């Protein structure tokens, strides 16, 4: 097997283990999952940390989510477009919450992986840009710029997934977009499906 193929196979085998074991995954576990001898890892990676970082970058690659957001029908109403985008981002954040926490710990707590940290920052910017572009056709309907609205939506989704007061089961894409576009004041005659005052 060529070195690039072996690297790819080891990364693929490591991702599920990161979900299961976190950053504490051992090279023995990785080797078993990949069906190779443990020493094989060090033939293509200088150390376990390099493999873990590569696997994190693979698992947290935002391209699938960005592509799904870019595929949302731009002719759909703004509320529907944003709700779909919020649902996609919620799913991404919820499924990768502990990996994102691990990546922050590993990549941003020190300067030991500047390339990976920069790659994650570029990924966040691509996600933000995709949502801003989705909003752009209706920019004149909003008091804030598409970029700011996109950042607020990502803030809602991030706080819901990572914050101590989040409720991934309770704040879905529709509810987040309602909070973002309508706020919390009761409007006479409007549907208040998210009302929890009882």
Secondary structure, DSSP 8 states (H G I E B T S, - for coil): --HHHHHHHHHHHHHHHHHHHGGG--HHHHHHHHTS-HHHHHHHSSSHHHHHHHHHHHHT-THHHHHHHHTS-TTS-HHHHHHHHHHHHHHHHHHHHHHHHHHIIIIISSSTTHHHHHHHHHHHHHHHHHHHHHHHTTGGG-SS-HHHHHHHHHHHHHHHHHSTT--TTT--HHHHHHHHHH-SS--TT---TT----
